[in-house]
Amino acid sequence: MSVWQLVAAGLVMLLGVLVPGIPGPLIVWAGVMWWTLSEKSALAWVVLMAATAVLLLNQVLKWLLPVRSLRAAGAPYRALFLAGVAGIVGFFVIPVIGGLLGSVGGLYLLERIRLGSHGDAWASTRTALRAIGLSVLVELFACLLVVGAWTGAVVAG
């Protein structure tokens, strides 16, 4: 594999790690797959198999961990869906920060209507945000682990 291809594969993986809103694990896996198919060494295939296992485990954990917290908080999925819609609308109304403001504000407003008091609504909103944040951190850690293994294999190999 040429140096330029190696840099391009690394940039693809970096894109998968750093850019929010895109399927990071899939892009990181595609970068490792591209490198493996070009490299064709035993080490490259081991890294690809390990990356596949880590990213599949990531998908399982990403969906299991937040669901427990959200069910414990009692936040209905309809409220989370509508908060997501409010985040999309907010992104276009106030560029850059509107997505975050719209989704958090929408979730709080829906929980305030559902629960009635500020304290309960804010507690439910915080719990939902923690659960979603945990999901993001699990995905980020898995992608960084794969990129780190790839970097180690490139340096070693």
Wavefront OBJ file of the C-alpha trace (Angstrom):
o trace
v 0.000 0.000 0.000
v 1.417 3.372 -0.965
v 1.874 6.159 1.537
v -0.915 8.196 -0.097
v -3.371 5.304 0.182
v -2.370 4.814 3.797
v -2.962 8.502 4.535
v -6.308 8.370 2.705
v -7.419 5.299 4.701
v -6.398 7.075 7.913
v -8.336 10.185 6.925
v -11.426 8.098 6.180
v -11.207 6.567 9.650
v -10.599 9.967 11.219
v -13.703 11.243 9.448
v -15.683 8.372 10.967
v -14.448 9.235 14.453
v -14.706 13.016 14.426
v -17.759 13.960 12.355
v -21.049 13.678 14.259
v -24.200 12.603 12.511
v -22.580 10.065 10.207
v -22.352 6.311 10.806
v -18.884 6.401 12.388
v -18.424 2.682 13.071
v -19.352 1.777 9.502
v -16.924 4.327 8.057
v -14.114 3.250 10.399
v -14.734 -0.392 9.490
v -14.719 0.499 5.775
v -11.360 2.232 6.220
v -9.901 -0.841 7.927
v -11.393 -3.059 5.204
v -9.850 -0.887 2.478
v -6.457 -1.120 4.190
v -6.809 -4.889 4.653
v -7.713 -5.534 1.020
v -4.730 -3.455 -0.114
v -2.267 -4.808 2.451
v -3.195 -8.530 2.255
v -1.099 -9.589 5.250
v -2.004 -11.840 8.153
v -1.744 -8.903 10.558
v -4.167 -6.873 8.432
v -6.738 -9.674 8.473
v -6.393 -10.065 12.252
v -6.943 -6.322 12.695
v -10.019 -6.494 10.436
v -11.486 -9.425 12.377
v -10.822 -7.697 15.708
v -12.296 -4.437 14.387
v -15.393 -6.294 13.227
v -15.828 -7.928 16.637
v -15.317 -4.649 18.535
v -17.708 -2.702 16.314
v -20.388 -5.416 16.496
v -20.090 -5.447 20.287
v -20.334 -1.653 20.158
v -23.640 -1.891 18.298
v -25.053 -4.247 20.917
v -23.885 -2.107 23.851
v -24.950 1.124 22.189
v -28.539 -0.092 22.058
v -28.703 -1.975 25.364
v -27.150 0.491 27.824
v -29.239 3.634 27.155
v -32.503 1.693 26.908
v -32.205 0.639 30.541
v -31.664 4.206 31.718
v -34.468 5.582 29.580
v -36.904 2.933 30.791
v -35.905 3.625 34.383
v -36.559 7.336 33.870
v -39.912 6.631 32.253
v -39.301 8.883 29.239
v -41.593 7.703 26.438
v -40.079 7.017 23.041
v -42.560 9.426 21.478
v -41.027 12.277 23.479
v -37.526 11.281 22.334
v -38.676 11.121 18.713
v -40.335 14.532 18.912
v -37.247 15.962 20.620
v -35.209 14.676 17.673
v -37.586 16.398 15.268
v -37.282 19.611 17.306
v -33.496 19.264 17.085
v -33.641 18.988 13.294
v -35.898 22.028 13.054
v -33.688 23.919 15.503
v -30.620 23.139 13.401
v -32.139 24.933 10.434
v -33.571 27.826 12.465
v -30.364 28.548 14.406
v -27.389 27.068 12.523
v -24.801 25.054 14.445
v -26.198 25.229 18.015
v -29.898 25.076 17.128
v -29.872 21.286 16.901
v -28.743 20.901 20.490
v -30.991 23.677 21.770
v -34.011 22.354 19.875
v -33.621 18.761 20.983
v -32.933 19.516 24.654
v -35.579 22.235 24.779
v -38.104 20.036 22.994
v -37.459 17.112 25.323
v -37.748 19.338 28.386
v -40.983 20.901 27.111
v -42.548 17.520 26.375
v -41.509 16.168 29.760
v -42.833 19.303 31.467
v -46.201 18.788 29.790
v -46.208 15.089 30.656
v -44.975 15.348 34.265
v -46.290 18.762 35.250
v -43.466 20.119 37.397
v -40.131 21.695 36.543
v -38.113 19.441 38.855
v -39.508 16.176 37.529
v -39.230 17.313 33.904
v -35.637 18.448 34.347
v -34.681 15.206 36.136
v -36.199 13.153 33.318
v -34.451 15.306 30.686
v -31.097 14.924 32.450
v -31.521 11.152 32.650
v -32.346 10.947 28.942
v -29.354 13.136 28.057
v -27.039 10.976 30.172
v -28.300 7.833 28.468
v -27.827 9.326 25.012
v -24.397 10.650 26.008
v -23.395 7.192 27.222
v -24.371 5.779 23.847
v -22.224 8.367 22.070
v -19.256 7.674 24.356
v -19.503 3.904 23.810
v -19.449 4.440 20.046
v -16.560 6.906 20.254
v -14.512 4.553 22.430
v -15.065 1.631 20.056
v -14.066 3.688 17.018
v -10.972 5.034 18.770
v -10.023 1.515 19.854
v -10.222 0.280 16.255
v -8.282 3.272 14.894
v -5.655 2.727 17.605
v -5.298 -0.950 16.689
v -5.003 -0.008 13.014
v -2.346 2.605 13.823
v -0.404 0.074 15.873
v -0.573 -2.445 13.045
v 0.607 0.128 10.496
v 3.539 1.135 12.700
v 4.435 -2.487 13.489
v 3.949 -3.830 10.025
l 1 2 3 4 5 6 7 8 9 10 11 12 13 14 15 16 17 18 19 20 21 22 23 24 25 26 27 28 29 30 31 32 33 34 35 36 37 38 39 40 41 42 43 44 45 46 47 48 49 50 51 52 53 54 55 56 57 58 59 60 61 62 63 64 65 66 67 68 69 70 71 72 73 74 75 76 77 78 79 80 81 82 83 84 85 86 87 88 89 90 91 92 93 94 95 96 97 98 99 100 101 102 103 104 105 106 107 108 109 110 111 112 113 114 115 116 117 118 119 120 121 122 123 124 125 126 127 128 129 130 131 132 133 134 135 136 137 138 139 140 141 142 143 144 145 146 147 148 149 150 151 152 153 154 155 156 157
